[in-house]
Amino acid sequence: MQVHTNSNLALAIIQYKWRMYYQKTLAIYEMTPRDKAAARIQGLWRGYTNKRIYRYYRDLVNFRNTGDPMLMLKAINPSEAHLLDAATNAQVRFRLGGAAFPPTIYYKIFTRGAVCDMNAFSPKDYTTAHQVGPRNINVHASTPGTLPSAFDLQKVGRCGADANHSRWKLVLWSESMWQ
């Protein structure tokens, strides 16, 4: 019995989509030449503006990939800027991503040089450092009845390399970046 209801539902959805498509094509044929010309101009204009927006973001990302990593990170995320200095030989890479247009900009910090582990020679006591276990890594404290933040909503729509937790971080724009 369940198989028949699922197939009936699927058939109803297919029929509905076909009828909508067919009505849309009939509506296009019933348009006057003036309306067709206006629709074509609007479509071309939307394509032109979307290409300009994409090129702007692409050029912004390419420009940001060539600068000083510490200054770029200070503009994007001041709390992590102190982690970079000339000795770390780090590089900040940017990329476009997101499921919707216009794209969002993500960044990731790479090291180009060798990474040296100090271990016993370091002044920090690593035995007392708090380690997050594998069970607790995805547990977040939440209050019932609260709405998710804008960053939580942004994480829902991620796709591609974002979905596999590759540690690309979202660039959060502020007024200080444009000055």
Secondary structure, DSSP 8 states (H G I E B T S, - for coil): -HHHHHHHHHHHHHHHHHHHHHHHHHHHHTS-HHHHHHHHHHHHHHHHHHHHHHHHHHHHHHHHTTS-HHHHHHHH-HHHHTT--GGG-EEEEEEEE-SSSS-EEEEEEEE-S-----GGGSSS-GGGS----TTTTT-----TT----HHHHHHHT--GGGGGT---EE----GGGG-
